[in-house]
Amino acid sequence: MPPACTAGLLALLICGCRTPQPADTALDLFNGRDLTGWTHVLEDPSVPKEAVWSVQDGILVCLGKPTGFLQTTQRFTNFRLFVEYRWPPGKEPSNSGILTRIQPPPRPLPRCIEVQLRHGNAGDVIGLQGMRIGAGQLRFFEGRSPAVGEISGVRKLVDAENPPGQWNQVEILAKDDEYTVWINGQLVNHVRCVTRAAGPIGLQSEGGEIHFRRVRLIPLPSAIPIR
């Protein structure tokens, strides 16, 4: 790893690099009442959105089948994103993810940068459908599958997920070509050479029921223009 990257990672490990942001810049992407501001994609387009996602007592409930995702109508490149999720009490934890920088065309597993929520792998950062993450960094992996095409990613540093049934807090800092992820206040990943693009934020339906109750985003400026 180049010296500058080593120094940057060391600083993250020491202080977490949380920069205070004005409260009035935050956007509540989920309003706690309905799905205003969100559209959806499902592998079976005949299934209505309401059959997969619903809002119950301020909680966004996703049943996990069929595969697909909700996505914001707004597009973002650089941001600080806060998401709270849990696996429902009394049920087996399953698979989901936070999708970012989603790119066309619409498909159930889109071209995007995913922060994995799959139980046991929460905090992995993955590029789907050829969305690139640079090789050569620690915990890097790559592969290919019929469903998601070419993938590349960086596995989490540590497991910081709470036991099933308890709420988890995820914080994602996307800054140009770097992603940093915290789960429950613990640094779990720092990834370099991530594809830069503007795109929606998505919440994934994939496998089993999952609950969300907070989706808040602070837009950040870009230091490098997107071409």
Disulfide bonds with the S-S distance in Angstrom:
none
